[in-house]
């Protein structure tokens, strides 16, 4: 099996709309992605979005999330909950900004 590592870079993200757009862009989500919390949860849990030979080896690294978390703590709490419940991949928050 081959591991798939996707990176979500939240540098410059200031609100939920920006987060959803960044998710769509960085994760190459399908056009039908609804850009809301439920749609994000659904798409991150959809094993059909990822190559079949990567079952159990799908990782999402979220970078530069600290400023968004500080500016929008309620939204960030919801985003973290969505990420933690994603059943099709493992999500990791990168520490240290852009490093």
HELIX and SHEET records of a PDB file:
HELIX    1   1 UNK A   16  UNK A   26  1                                  11    
HELIX    2   2 UNK A   37  UNK A   44  1                                   8    
HELIX    3   3 UNK A   47  UNK A   49  5                                   3    
HELIX    4   4 UNK A   52  UNK A   54  5                                   3    
HELIX    5   5 UNK A   66  UNK A   71  1                                   6    
HELIX    6   6 UNK A   73  UNK A   85  1                                  13    
SHEET    1   A 3 UNK A   4  UNK A   9  0                                        
SHEET    2   A 3 UNK A  58  UNK A  63  1                                        
SHEET    3   A 3 UNK A  90  UNK A  93  1                                        
END                                                                             
